[in-house]
Amino acid sequence: MIIGVAGPYSAPTAEQRQANLDAINKAAAKLLEMGHIPLVGMNAALPVLAHASISDVYEATMDISLAVIDSCEALLLLAESPGANRERDLVLAKGLPVYYKLADVPPAG
């Protein structure tokens, strides 16, 4: 199953943002080990934004992240945040499952 991974990213310091991204990527790695295909919207957005001159970085981040999550069959929501909740709401609106713990994700079949 293609599973998006969402959680808080924004934080006051670069170290906290990196710790948040690391938590998301560690959960994605666990999904991969379970046989799923994990996708992380922030991993698609951050490299592009590092080279873009745009006025609304948050909305550009969300546009890219939501486009990534829109291609998923489910979502693993690690914790709520404004952006992660938008990703969750997109998945729920499509009638797809949202998992709140890694242990709730069914094994790949």
Helices and strands as residue ranges (DSSP letters): E 2-6, H 14-33, E 37-39, H 41-49, H 57-70, E 74-77, H 82-93, E 98-99, G 102-104
